[in-house]
Amino acid sequence: MTAPRMAPGPKGHWFWGSLRERRKESLHFLLRMHREYGPVAQWRMGPVNRVMSLVDPEHVRHVLVEQVGRYTKGLGAERLSPMLGNGLLTSDGDFWKRQRRLAQPAFHRERLVPLVQVMEEEGRRMLERWQARPDTSAPVDLAEEMARATVSIASRALFSTQVIGEANRVLPALTVAQQEVNGRVLSLLPLPLSIPSPGNLAFKRARATLDSVIFDIIARRRSGETTGQDLLAMLMEARDADTGESMTDAQLRDELMTLFIAGYETTANALSWTWTLLARHPEVEERARAEVAQVLGERVPGAEDVPRLRYLSQVLEESMRLHPPAWVLVRQAREDDVVDGIRIPADPRLVVAISPWVIHRQPELWPEPERFDPDRFSPERAAGRPRMAYLPFGAGQRLCIGTHFAMMEMVLILAQVLRRYRLRRVPGWTPVEEPLVALRPRGGVPMYLDPLPA
């Protein structure tokens, strides 16, 4: 048998490796690397740390599905844990399995049906807010508007309470936290949080703001001030099968923080990118609007309408192909492994990275990959496509727990806006991708809102 070989990749700077290129142009650096070195490539992140990147669907299946027991969340979880604690996104092993089992019932399809009313109400409130603007001719930041709507939906679904009154504190705190966490991910030696650097102090202030909101929600529920048959109630009622103990406030905080941030952030970003694409492709926007008119007319949408809005779902799927909110998935080998004849050692200095953003641009999987074409996701054209060619919500046992929730929410919000407004980009503005923990449009999404005739 041939001995496993090392993965090819750029030599980079003698000390920094390719870290500077990764920081400056994260996405296109990875894309160029794979086009030059093939489906398995690695680059140095400083003098000793390495990143091995995989983009072939079969290699992705190997890591995320077939040999999932050989891998852990590793360094990615370690760098995220100061913000998220030991929640579903960062935990591993038996603890993760227990927490996933506790949370999963809250996201079953039948439990999501009553939430359609919440989604419809928050979408309607957003439209009413737009209509009541003092200057309806001024542009609106669609990224901020999507964030406000999805924060409201996530908080009502998870906690049966509304945090939009805290939006002026919560949304800036989330942005600061993401930026600081991203800096830690790309740092050779992140400063311990005990050191009062400007970045650490900003991160601590942001985390304290978010903690105060989450712990206040927990305290009011424990005191009986609030009630609800929601995820918070399910987690508070859950008992460990072996000890009979319930979750502490700290454990509740970690799970709620994880689901709240994931439930709002990725959905808001996906919607924001979708509006940028629709504004550039009016023929797609008009086709989607025609479908909404045919399916809904002027009535309030229900859960049964979501699968009938098939083209609108394809628009979202194609948007998330081009701009996947979770643009990179990170793992670390706990046991030595081999992929395509290349050795993946169980080395704490090696990170295994899977980038949906790069995979979604492989021309052998996606002809004309930069072209926006929702019909790629029609049943006829999607048939036979490798499962791991499309990863907007991850894959395997760690597939995003809120996949159905997010798709339902996004379809309903798009439908409500499309039958009331036509969106136009501000002249001269071009969207720029900002790959933080999630893939954001840098600087927001300024657009004009043109009301449609009644």
N, C-alpha and C positions, 0 to 999 in steps of 0.2 A: 504493500500500500504506500502511496505517496504521502510524505509527511506534510502536515498542514503548513501553509505558507503565511507570510505576513501580508496584510492588506496594503495595497498601493495608496499613494497620496502625495500631496505637495510637501516639499521639504520645509519650506517656510524659513523664517528668521531663525538664527542659531539659538536664540533664547526664547523669543515669544512664540515661535512656531507660526501658525496662521491665525493667532488670536486677534491681531489687529484687523485683518481682512474680515474675520467673522463679526467683529464688533461694528465695523464700518458698513458692511453690506451683507448682513447675515444670510439672507435668502439667496441672492444671486451668487454668492460665494459657494454655497452648497450645490447649487444647480450646475455651475461651471465645473466644480470638482468632479461630480459624477459623470458629466459628459466627457471629461478628459480621462478619468481613471476607472470608470465602470461602475457596476451596481453595488460593489462593496469597496468603500474607500475610507481612509482615515487621515486625520490631521492632528497636529500637536497643538495643545492649548497650554502654552508655556513650556518650560524645560522638561517636565516629566509627565504631565497629564495628557491623555490622548482621547480622541473621540472617533469611534468607528461608526460610520453612517451606512445604513442599508436602505435601498430603494426598490429592490426586486420583490414583487408580491409574494413569491414563494419563500424568500428569506424572511420577510415580515411575518408570514404565517408560522414559520419555524420558531421565531422568538416569541410572538404574542399568543400563539395557540398550541402548537405541537410540543414545544419544550418550555412552556411557561414556568414550570417548576424550577428551571435552572436560572431564572432571572428574578431580580428584585428591582424595586424602584430606585434604590441606590442614591447617587449624588443628587439627582433631580429632586427627590423627596427631601433630602437633607437641606437643600438650599431653600425649599418652599416652606419647610416646617416652622420657621420663625413666624410666618404669617398664618398658616393654616393649621398648625399643631399636628395632631396625629389623627386626622380625619380620613375619609374614604380616598382622597386623592394621594395622600402621602403614606398611609399605613400599608403594612404587608402581612403576609402569613395568616395565621389563625385569627388574629385580632381583626384584620381586614375582612375576612370571610364572615365573622360574627356580625360586624357592623353592617356589612352589605346585606346580610339576611334580614337584619332588623329594619333597614331602610327600604328594601325592595318593594314590599307591599304598597307603600305610599305612591309608587310610580306605576302600578299596574294600570292597564288601559281603562278598566271600569272605574278606578278611583279618579281618573283624570276628567271624566265626563262632567262632573259638577263644576270643575274649574273653568270650563268654557265660559260660563257667565262672568267669572272674574276677569278673564282675558278680554271679553267683549266690553265689559264696563270700563276697564282701564284704557282700552283703545278708544272708546267713545269719549272719555274724559280728555284724552290727548287731543282729539279732533276739536272738542269744544274749546280747549285752551288755545288752539291755533286760530279758531274763528274769532276769539275774543281779544286777540292781540291789538294793541293800540295802532300799530302800523302794519297792516296786512301785506304791504308791498315789500317789506324788508325780508332779507333772507333769514332762514332758520337753520340752526345747527342740528341736522338730523341725527348725528351721533349722540348728542346730549338728549334729544327727545326720545330716541330709542332706549337710552339708558334709563331715563326717568320712568318710562312705561314698563320696562322689564324689571326694574327694581321693585316697583309697586306690585307687579304680578307675582314675582318670586316671594316677596315678604308675605303677601296674603295667602299664597299657596302653602308656604312652609310654616308660617307662624300664626296665620289667621289674624294678622295685624298689619298696619300700614306704616312704613318708615319713610314715605315720601316727604313728610314734614321735616325729616332729618337730611333730605337730599343735599342741601347746601353744605352739610358736613360730610355725609357719607361718600358722595361721588368724588370729591377732591381727595379724600383719604384713600379711597380705592386706587386712584391714579398714582398717588405718591407711593403707596405700598407696592404696586406692580413695578414701578420704575426702580425702586430700591431692590426688590427681589431679583429683577432682571440683572441689575448690576452685580449682585452677589453670584448669580449663576455664571456670569462671564468674568468673575474675578479669580485670579490665581490663588490668592489667600484672602478671603473675605475677612474684614476686621470683626473680631468678636463684638457682639452688641453691647457689651459692657464698656467699650471704648466710646467716649462721647464725640464721635466725628459728626460733621454736619449731616451726612447721609444716614448714620445710625439714629441721630436725634429726630430727623424727619420721619424715618420709618417708625420709630417708637411712638411718636405723636399720632401718626396715622393708625397704627395698630390699636392704640389706646382709645381713639375715637370709635373705631369699629367694635372693639370689645365692649365699650360702654353701651352701645346700642344692643348688641346680642345679649349681654348679661342682664340688661334691663328687661328684655323680652322674657328671658328665663325666669327672672325673679317675679315678674308680674304673673306669669303662669303658675309658678309654685304657690304664690299667695292666694290664688283663686281670682285675682282681679280680671284675668282674661281666661277664655276657654276656647276650645276648637278641636275638631277631629282632623288633625293635620299631622305633618311629620313630627313636629315637636311633641305632640301628645303621644305618638307611637314610641318615640325614643324615650320619653320619660316613663312610660308604662313598662318598657321592656325590662326583663330580668335575665341575668346571666344563668345559663342552664346548669352550671356547676355550683355556683356560690349563692345564687338567688339575689345578688346585689344589683341595684339599679345604677344607671349612669350618673356620674358626678356632674356638677355644673361645668367643670373644665372639659369633660368628655363631650357634653352636650354642646358647649361652645365650639369645639373643634369640628364637629359634624355639621352644625348649623352654619358656621363660617364658610366651610368648604362648599356646601350645597348652595348657600346664598350667593357667594361670589361666582361659582360656576353657573348657577341658574340665571344670573342676570348678565354677567360679563360676556360670555360666549354668544348668547342669543342677541344681545344688543349689537355686538360687532358684526355678526352674520347679517343682521337686518341692515346695518349701516352700509356694508359693502354691497348688499343687494340693491339699495337705492342708487348707489353710484353707477352700477351696471345698467339698471333700467333707464337712468337719465341719459346714458350714452347710446342706448338701443331702444328708441321709441317704438319700433315695430314689435319688440318683445313686450314692452309695457302695454301696448294697445291690445295685443292678443291676450295677455293676462287679464286686463280689465274686461274684455269681452267675456271671458270665461266666468269672472266674478258676477257680471250682470246676468248671465244665463243661469248660473247656479243659484244665486241669492236674490236677485232682484233688489228690492229695498228692505227685505226682512232681516231680522237679527240672525246671524249665523249660529248654527248648532254644531255639536260634535259630529253628527252624521254628515255634515257638509264638507268636512276636511278631506276625506278621501275622494270626494267628487271634484275638488279643486286640484285636479291632477297636474295641469300645466303649471299652476302656481307653485306646486311642490317641486316640479322640475326646475323652475327658475331658482328656487332656493338651493336645490341640490347642485346646480351648476355654479351658483354664486359661491357655495362652500367648497367646490372643487378649486376654483381660482383663488379664493381667500379663506382657507380653513381656519376658523378661530383657534383651534388647538393645532398649531402649525408644526410642532415637534413633540414626539413622545420619547421619553428617556428611560433606559433600563441599564442594569449592571449585572454581569454574570456572577452568580454565586458558585457555579461550577464551570470548569473548562468546557468549551463547546467548539464546534466546527460548523461553519456555514460556507458552502460552495468551495470547500477545500481550504478555507481561510480560518485560522485559529482565532477564537475569541477567549482569551484567558480570564480566569476569575481573579482580576486584578483591580483593586480599589482605585487605581489611577486611570482606568479605562472606562469610558462611558459608551454605551451603545445607543445611537440616536436613530430614530425613524421619523423622517419628515414628510407628513402628508403633502405639504406645499410642493416639495420636489417630486414626490411620487405622482401627484396630480398633473405634473408637467412632462411626464415621460411620453414622447411621441409615439412609441410603439403601443402604448396603452390608450393614449388620447390623441388622435390625429389633430393637427393644428391646435396644439394645447393652449395657446394664448387666446384663442377665439371663444367668445361667449356664445354658447349654443345650448340652450336648455333641452333641445331635442336629443341630446346625448343620453338623456335619462328616460326616453320613451322605452316602453317594454321591449320593442323590437331591437333597438340599438344597444340596450343594456344587457340583453341576453348573451351569455357566454363570457362576459367581462370578468376577469379574476376578482374574487371578493376583496382581496387586499389591495386592489388598485384604487380603492376609494375609502378614505378613512377619516371623514369629518368628525366622527364621534369615537375614534379609537376602534379597538377590535378585541375579540377574545373575551375572557371572563371579566376583563376590566373595561368592557364597552360602557360608555357613559350611561349612568343609571337614569338620566333624564332625557334620553333621546326622543321618546314619543312626546313628552311634555314640551320639549323645545320646538319640535316640528309643528305641533298643533298651535302653539303660541305664535310662531312666526307666520304661518299661513293665515291665521285669523287677523293679525295686525296688518299684514300686507293687503288682505282683502278689504279691510275697513278703509285704509288710506286710498287705495286705488279707485274706489267708487266715489270718492269725494274730491281728490286732488290729482293734478298732474305735476310732477316735480321736475324742476329745471336746475341744472348746475349753474353756479355763479361763474360768469365768464372769466377765463384765466386761471381758474382753480383746477388743480390736478390732484387726485388722491395719491397719497404716499403711504405705503405699508410701514407700520411700526411694530416689529416683532418683539413684543414684551412677553410676559407669560402667555398672553393671548395676542392674536394678530389684530391690532387696532389700526384705524385710519388716523394718521398723525394730524393733529390740529383740528380734528372734527370734520364734519361733512356739511358745509354751507350750501343751502339750496333755496330756491324760490318755490313757493307753494301757489300754484295756479288753481283756484277753485273750478270745478267742473260745473256746467249748467245743471240746475236742479231738474 
